[in-house]
Amino acid sequence: MKVVVIGYGPGGVAAASAAKMFDSTVDVTILTSETSDAHRKPGVSMVFEFPDTSDLVINDWSFETLKKRNIKVISGVSVTEGDSGSRVLKYKDTKSNEQELSYDKLIVATGGTPVVPKLSGIDLPGVYTIQDMSDAKFLERKLDSIERAIVVGAGFSGLEIAEKLHLLGKDVHLVVRSRLMRRLLEPPMSEELQDRISKTITLHVGRSPTEVIGEKRATGVKIGDDELSGNAVIFMTGVKPNTSLANSLGLKIGTTGGISVDSKMETSIEDVYAVGDCVEIIDPLTKEPILMPTGSTAARAGRQAGVAAVGGRKVYTDLALRLQYDRIFNTDIICVGHSSVTAAKIEIEPKLQYLEDPAEFSKVALVTDKEGYLLGGQVIASRMGARVGYQIYNKVQARAKLKDSPLLESTHHRMKDLIENMFGPIQ
């Protein structure tokens, strides 16, 4: 059996690895436009500080490691079209030579494409968006000529880019349409994060660019009636599903704009699966389709597709559970499951509870439904945030009620109780 995976992100690699693990006799091939080993995301902006990106490589996903597992990687190619009837793909190499590859089972992991607003001047030199290592390396080569950078967008990636440029001594302006990480953080959590950002970064909150200014190259942006000058304008405004190949194959596209798949990640065409940022998945609570462009979700979906492609019957139930973590501005930021914003979008009435631990410099938001089941949570902490995030993840995955399964108190509080029981109240 020939299993072909298109894409080398978390979903694609997980799918190839799972297929080979569950059936070692299968011929597995990955087609990718990438020419360098897989690297950590978030983390791509570290190339600004450390142009030698070897420390960012995910060794378990490297070309060499995959080769040792008998997974073939054809890199530096672009798949131009596919015929699901004859089960043949056409792809071009770097010299535009066209070749064909047949398959028995196909896994589409084509990811997403950047969402950049349609503004006057958006195509000028000096306007950037960063999606992968090659984008970051391109901007890194321009850094010497950049004194002031304007970063548009305040999700994980936008904040990470702003931090790295700030650490390199650049004058950084962060343009935020509404608030920091609006879809993922509750308003008080956004405020907490904003308070922790270096005061030498200039924030423009509640504003959006209306135009990129410049003639031969970008010299800034226009925000309302104000002009903000800069040597580089970096749009980090999200991604949308890349479905160009899916359209060529005749796959059904869902209402959200992503490829429609079932619980096994199989598409509308038999023996063709899809995973990652290019698909819409079913929310387990509402049974409605949602987009979930995160690496952890893609990896779990890839595992499911790889197992199913080689005949496995296992159906995993955690495919739609969001788990995102990064440490930015010396702060742990963890987002698990639904926020009130994403819950409301799928017509769930969310209820919120906040916890604070001044000893650990942490703040926690917990999102439940009206019956008290935990839907998600967020952690902003100076340290040890992952411990709380892991508790939230397990409780959301177990479909637990918060009153029946509360979060454990911090180590600091448990130690305080122990000391007071032994020696009396601490003043």
Buried (B, 14 or more C-beta within 10 A) or exposed (E): BBBBBBBBBBBBBBBBBBBBBBBEEBBBBBBBBBEBBBBBBBBBBBBBEEEEBEEBBBEEBBBEBBEEEEBBBBBBBBBEBBBBEEBEBBBBEEEEEEEEBEBEBBBBBBBBBBEBEEBEBBEBEBBBBBBBBBBBBEBBEEBEEBEBBBBBBBBBBBBBBBBBBBBBEBBBBBBBBEBBBBEBBBBBBBBBBBEBBEEEBEBBBEBBBBBBBBEEEBBBBBBEEEEBBBBBBBBBBBBBBBBEBBEBBBBEBBEBEBBBBEBBBBBBBEBBBBBBBBBBBBBEBEEBBBBBBBBBBBBBBBBBBBBBBBEBEEEBEBBBBBBBBBBBBEBBBBBBBBBBBBBEBBEBEBBBEEBEBEEBBBBBBBBBBEEEBBBBBBBBBEEBBBBBBBBBBEBBBEEBBBEEEBBEEBEEEEEBEEEEEEEEEEE
